Amino acid sequence: MHSTAQPPLQSPQPAPAPAPQMNSAELLKGASSVEIQHAGQRYLLRVTRENKLILTK
């Protein structure tokens, strides 16, 4: 009789931490757009006339 090797049982991965939440009003501080620096790049987060957010590079 041959025994087949069983892979070791892996413990379950912990659930990722929930993303922090921020109100857009806190981020924009009354402005219609805000510049965001990330990894040496400039991004612009702006509010449209329809009150939606657009992030552009």
N, C-alpha and C positions, 0 to 999 in steps of 0.2 A: 504494500500500500504506500502510495506516495503522498507526502504531505505538501500542500501548497503554502507558500509563505503568504501571510496576510499582512497588508500594509498596516503600520501602526495607526491606531485611532488618533484622529486630530481633535484637539479641543476646539469648540466653536469660537469663531472670531467675535470679539466684542463689537457691539453696534457702534457705528460712528457717532460722535458727539453731534448734537443738532447745531446747525449754523446759527451764529449770533444774529439777532434781529435788530434792525435800526429803522426808525420811521424816516421816510424820505424828507419830511419837513426838517428833521434834525440835521440831515446831511446837507440839504440845500440852503438852510437858514434864510429863507425868503427869496433867494435868487432863483432864476429860471434855469440855471445851469451851474455845474461845478466841475472843475478840472481835477482829475485823479491821476496821480503818478503811480505807475506800477512797473517794476522791473525795467526801469529806465525809459519807459514809454509813457506818452501823454494820452489820456483818454478824456473824453468830454461826456458827462452825463447831463442830459437836458430833458426838460418837461415839454411835451408837445401841446398844441392848442386843444387837443382832445384829452389832456391830462394824463398822457402815457409817458413812460420813461424810455429814452433811447440812449444807448451807450455807443459812442463811436470812437475810433482810433484816430 
